[in-house]
Amino acid sequence: MTRNFTAAAAALTLLGVPAGLALTRGDTRVVMTGTLAVALAGLVLLTRRWPLAVLLFTILTLTAWRISHLIEAGWLWPATAALVALVMEGRLWTAVSAAAVTLAWGLNWDIFVDPHGPDWVLTRVGGEALWVAAALAAATAYRNTLRWRTEVAHRLAHDERQRELEAGRRRAEERVEIARDLHDVVSHTLAVVGVHLNVALDAFDTEPDEAKASLKLAQEVRGRAMTDLKALVGVLREGALPTLTGLDRLLGQVREAGLAVSFNEVGDPVEVPAPVAAAVHRVVQESLTNTVRHAGGATRVVVTLRYGPSDVLVDVRDDGPAGSSPAPVTEGHGISGMRERVAALGGTLTAGPGPNGFTVRARIPVTERP
């Protein structure tokens, strides 16, 4: 119920009562119809605060005017606005009960107290019953539509909050994973540099050439580590989730889930920078996880890694029926997350169903060495 609604209902009542009395061959005297119209329209303006009281007072007013023969037609239809207002307040059964009692009273009056012919009673009282039923049905449908829209908006807002909470949780997990990656890179680099420095220190006096070679190797390791750290920091800013964990345990888990896994590795992975290796491993992990969870008809998955001089190609294919894999591609299935991780390193990723199953393919450039 709004002010605009009550104002519109009052205006319709003000115009509708004289028009309705004229159409039903009721009282057409200006004083009577005008007074009743103004009184009922004024009552409608109060429905926002007292809807039930307004309805009852309106029905009693109409009943009194009919019994006093001040008007010759209409037991209930002039109270249509009040009935609709009560329905909009959520009191449908109250409105139905009040309408039924009033119509029953009017039927009894027109048959026994102030007798009229069957055709007259059927036309007047029956017509009012149909009109009121239609008005209540329309008001109920409109209110249910408004409630449905409100419920949908509420669910959308709730889902959005849930997505925000989930995104926050994922970001926290990302920070932990990236911290582990940074720790691995730093600790490995310091250990290797320490070994070369010890060799150089021991051979400094007796074998200067070997000492120089060890220092040169330490410098190269340091340079590679700096490149890896810069790439990891860049991935951190992009919100990716790298990991340096090997694939053996993951492949074993997938095999335990009932899938035959074929793993093909072409090229030399030794020179692949840590951030690229982390992205490669995570793409394989997410792809296999999606296959296990969503590709219900898949029995086999083929993982291929190709290490080239300028990039690394990751190809994961399952043999599930077309459409059984996670399509359409959505962030909820991890595809968008993989695409962001690969893009953070300058690569590209495609994923989608094909004629023989679902395919994930990523191409990640190898970080240029200093």
C-alpha positions in Angstrom: 0.0 0.0 0.0 1.4 3.3 -1.1 0.1 6.9 -1.1 -0.2 6.8 -4.9 -2.2 3.6 -4.7 -4.7 4.9 -2.2 -5.0 8.2 -4.1 -5.7 6.3 -7.4 -8.2 4.0 -5.6 -10.0 7.1 -4.1 -10.2 8.7 -7.5 -11.6 5.6 -9.1 -14.2 5.3 -6.2 -15.2 9.0 -6.7 -15.8 8.5 -10.4 -16.9 4.8 -10.3 -19.8 5.0 -7.8 -22.0 7.5 -9.8 -21.1 5.7 -13.0 -21.9 2.3 -11.6 -25.2 3.4 -10.1 -26.3 4.8 -13.4 -25.3 1.6 -15.3 -27.1 -0.6 -12.8 -30.2 1.6 -12.9 -29.8 2.6 -9.3 -30.2 6.0 -7.8 -29.1 8.7 -10.2 -29.9 11.8 -8.1 -26.8 14.0 -8.0 -27.1 14.7 -4.3 -27.3 11.1 -3.3 -24.8 9.6 -5.6 -22.4 12.5 -5.1 -22.6 12.3 -1.3 -22.0 8.5 -1.3 -19.1 8.8 -3.8 -17.4 11.5 -1.7 -17.9 9.6 1.5 -16.5 6.3 0.1 -13.6 8.0 -1.6 -12.7 9.7 1.7 -12.8 6.4 3.5 -10.4 4.9 0.9 -7.8 7.5 1.7 -7.7 6.1 5.3 -7.0 2.5 4.2 -3.2 2.8 4.6 -3.7 3.2 8.4 -6.9 1.3 9.1 -7.7 -1.0 6.2 -10.1 -3.4 8.1 -12.0 -0.6 9.8 -12.4 1.2 6.5 -13.8 -1.9 4.8 -16.3 -2.6 7.6 -17.4 1.0 7.8 -17.8 1.1 4.0 -20.0 -2.1 4.0 -22.1 -0.8 6.9 -22.6 2.5 5.0 -23.7 0.8 1.9 -26.0 -1.5 3.8 -27.6 1.3 5.6 -28.2 3.3 2.4 -29.8 0.3 0.7 -32.0 -0.5 3.6 -33.1 3.1 3.8 -33.8 3.1 0.1 -31.4 6.1 -0.4 -29.9 4.1 -3.3 -31.5 1.4 -5.3 -28.5 -0.7 -6.3 -25.3 -2.0 -5.0 -24.6 -4.0 -1.8 -20.9 -4.5 -2.2 -19.4 -3.3 -5.5 -19.0 0.3 -4.3 -16.6 -1.0 -1.7 -14.3 -2.6 -4.3 -11.4 -0.3 -3.5 -11.6 -1.1 0.2 -11.7 -4.8 -0.5 -8.6 -4.5 -2.8 -6.8 -2.4 -0.2 -7.4 -5.1 2.4 -6.1 -7.8 0.1 -3.0 -5.8 -0.6 -2.4 -5.7 3.2 -2.3 -9.5 3.1 -5.8 -10.1 4.6 -7.4 -12.0 1.7 -9.6 -14.3 3.8 -10.8 -11.4 5.9 -11.9 -9.6 2.7 -13.5 -12.8 1.3 -15.4 -13.4 4.6 -16.7 -9.8 4.7 -17.8 -10.0 1.1 -19.5 -13.3 1.5 -21.5 -12.2 4.6 -22.5 -9.0 2.9 -23.7 -10.7 -0.3 -25.6 -13.3 1.7 -27.3 -10.5 3.6 -28.1 -8.7 0.4 -29.5 -11.9 -1.2 -31.7 -12.5 1.8 -33.0 -8.9 1.7 -33.8 -8.9 -2.0 -35.6 -12.2 -1.8 -37.5 -12.1 1.5 -37.6 -8.6 2.9 -37.9 -6.5 -0.2 -38.8 -9.1 -2.7 -37.7 -8.9 -6.3 -38.0 -11.3 -9.2 -35.4 -14.1 -9.8 -34.0 -12.4 -12.8 -33.5 -9.1 -10.9 -31.8 -10.9 -8.0 -29.6 -12.9 -10.3 -28.6 -9.9 -12.3 -27.8 -7.6 -9.4 -26.5 -9.8 -6.6 -25.0 -12.4 -8.9 -23.3 -9.7 -11.0 -21.9 -8.2 -7.8 -20.5 -11.6 -6.7 -18.8 -12.1 -10.0 -17.4 -8.6 -9.9 -16.0 -8.9 -6.4 -14.5 -12.3 -7.1 -12.7 -10.9 -10.2 -11.4 -7.9 -8.2 -10.2 -10.1 -5.3 -8.5 -12.5 -7.8 -6.8 -9.7 -9.6 -5.6 -8.0 -6.4 -4.3 -11.4 -5.1 -2.4 -12.0 -8.3 -0.9 -8.6 -8.3 0.2 -8.9 -4.7 1.7 -12.3 -5.3 3.6 -10.9 -8.3 5.1 -8.1 -6.1 6.0 -10.6 -3.4 7.7 -12.9 -6.0 9.7 -10.0 -7.3 10.8 -9.1 -3.8 11.7 -12.7 -3.1 13.8 -12.9 -6.2 15.6 -9.7 -5.4 16.2 -10.9 -1.9 17.7 -14.2 -3.2 19.8 -12.4 -5.7 21.2 -10.1 -2.9 21.8 -13.2 -0.7 23.6 -15.0 -3.5 25.7 -11.9 -4.1 26.7 -11.8 -0.5 27.5 -15.5 -0.5 29.7 -15.0 -3.6 31.5 -12.1 -1.9 32.1 -14.2 1.2 33.4 -17.1 -0.9 35.6 -14.7 -2.9 37.0 -13.4 0.4 37.7 -17.0 1.6 39.4 -17.9 -1.6 41.6 -14.7 -1.5 42.7 -15.7 2.0 43.6 -19.2 0.8 45.4 -17.7 -2.2 47.6 -15.6 0.1 48.6 -18.7 2.1 49.4 -20.7 -1.1 51.5 -17.9 -2.5 53.3 -17.4 0.7 54.3 -21.1 0.5 55.5 -20.6 -3.0 57.6 -17.6 -2.1 59.1 -19.6 0.8 60.0 -22.5 -1.5 61.6 -20.2 -4.0 63.6 -18.2 -1.5 64.7 -21.2 0.6 65.8 -23.2 -2.5 67.7 -20.2 -3.9 69.5 -19.4 -0.6 70.5 -23.1 -0.3 71.9 -23.3 -3.8 73.7 -20.0 -3.5 75.2 -21.0 -0.2 76.6 -24.2 -1.6 78.3 -22.4 -4.5 79.6 -19.7 -2.2 81.2 -22.4 0.1 82.8 -24.1 -2.9 84.1 -20.7 -4.1 85.5 -20.0 -0.6 87.3 -23.3 -0.4 88.8 -23.1 -3.9 89.6 -19.3 -3.8 93.3 -19.8 -3.1 94.1 -23.2 -4.7 91.7 -23.2 -7.7 90.7 -19.7 -8.6 89.1 -20.8 -11.9 86.7 -23.2 -10.0 86.0 -20.4 -7.5 85.1 -18.0 -10.3 82.8 -20.7 -11.9 81.0 -21.2 -8.6 80.5 -17.5 -8.1 79.2 -17.3 -11.7 76.7 -20.1 -11.0 75.6 -18.4 -7.8 75.0 -15.2 -9.7 72.9 -17.1 -12.3 70.9 -18.8 -9.6 70.3 -15.4 -7.9 69.2 -13.9 -11.2 66.7 -16.7 -11.8 65.4 -16.4 -8.3 64.8 -12.7 -8.7 62.9 -13.3 -11.9 60.8 -16.0 -10.2 60.1 -13.8 -7.3 59.0 -10.9 -9.5 56.6 -13.3 -11.4 55.2 -14.6 -8.2 54.5 -11.1 -6.9 52.8 -10.3 -10.2 50.6 -13.4 -9.8 49.8 -12.4 -6.2 48.6 -9.0 -7.5 46.4 -10.7 -10.1 44.9 -12.9 -7.4 46.0 -16.2 -8.8 46.6 -19.3 -6.8 49.9 -21.0 -7.8 51.3 -24.2 -6.2 54.6 -26.0 -6.6 53.2 -29.4 -5.5 54.1 -32.3 -7.8 51.4 -34.1 -9.8 52.1 -37.7 -8.8 49.9 -37.7 -5.7 47.1 -35.9 -7.6 47.2 -38.4 -10.5 47.1 -41.2 -8.0 44.0 -39.7 -6.4 42.3 -39.4 -9.8 43.1 -43.1 -10.6 41.6 -44.1 -7.2 38.4 -42.2 -8.3 38.0 -44.8 -11.1 39.5 -42.8 -14.0 42.3 -44.1 -16.2 44.9 -41.3 -16.4 47.5 -41.1 -19.2 50.3 -38.6 -18.4 52.6 -37.5 -21.3 55.5 -35.1 -20.8 57.4 -33.9 -23.8 60.5 -31.7 -23.5 62.7 -30.7 -20.6 60.9 -29.2 -17.6 64.2 -28.3 -15.8 64.5 -24.8 -17.2 60.8 -23.9 -16.6 60.6 -21.0 -14.0 58.8 -21.7 -10.8 55.8 -19.5 -11.4 55.2 -21.1 -14.8 55.6 -24.6 -13.3 53.1 -23.6 -10.5 50.6 -22.4 -13.1 51.0 -25.6 -15.1 50.5 -27.8 -12.1 47.4 -25.8 -11.0 45.8 -26.0 -14.4 46.3 -29.8 -14.5 44.9 -30.0 -10.9 41.8 -27.9 -11.6 41.1 -29.7 -14.9 41.4 -33.2 -13.3 39.2 -32.1 -10.3 36.5 -30.8 -12.7 36.7 -34.1 -14.6 36.2 -36.2 -11.5 33.4 -34.0 -10.2 31.4 -33.1 -13.3 32.2 -35.4 -16.2 30.0 -38.3 -15.0 30.4 -40.3 -18.2 34.2 -40.0 -18.5 36.3 -43.1 -18.1 39.7 -41.8 -19.3 41.6 -38.5 -19.2 44.8 -37.7 -21.0 47.2 -35.1 -19.7 49.9 -33.8 -22.0 52.7 -31.3 -21.1 54.9 -29.9 -23.8 57.9 -27.9 -22.8 59.2 -25.7 -25.6 61.9 -23.1 -25.8 59.5 -20.2 -25.6 56.3 -21.6 -23.9 54.7 -24.5 -22.2 51.6 -26.2 -23.6 49.1 -27.9 -21.2 46.4 -30.1 -22.7 43.9 -32.1 -20.6 41.2 -34.1 -22.3 38.5 -36.5 -21.0 36.3 -38.8 -23.0 33.0 -37.9 -21.3 29.9 -37.5 -23.5 29.5 -34.0 -25.0 27.6 -31.8 -22.6 28.4 -33.9 -19.5 31.4 -31.9 -18.6 31.2 -28.5 -16.8 29.6 -26.5 -19.6 28.7 -23.7 -19.9 32.1 -22.6 -18.6 31.6 -20.8 -15.3 33.9 -19.5 -12.6 32.2 -21.8 -10.1 33.8 -24.8 -11.9 37.3 -23.2 -11.6 37.7 -22.4 -15.3 37.8 -18.7 -14.8 40.3 -19.0 -12.0 42.6 -21.0 -14.3 42.3 -18.5 -17.0 43.2 -15.7 -14.7 46.3 -17.5 -13.4 47.5 -18.2 -16.9 46.7 -14.6 -18.1 48.7 -13.3 -15.2 51.8 -14.9 -16.7 51.0 -13.7 -20.2 49.4 -16.9 -21.5 46.0 -18.0 -22.8 43.6 -20.7 -21.8 40.6 -22.2 -23.6 38.1 -24.7 -22.2 34.9 -26.2 -23.5 33.2 -29.4 -24.6 34.2 -31.0 -27.9 33.0 -33.9 -30.0 34.8 -36.4 -27.8 34.6 -34.9 -24.4 35.8 -31.8 -22.5 39.2 -30.2 -23.3 41.3 -27.7 -21.4 44.3 -26.2 -23.2 46.7 -23.6 -21.9 49.7 -22.0 -23.4 52.1 -20.2 -21.0 55.2 -18.3 -22.2 58.4 -19.2 -20.4 59.7 -16.2 -18.4 62.6 -14.7 -20.1 65.9 -15.2 -18.3 68.2 -12.3 -17.5 
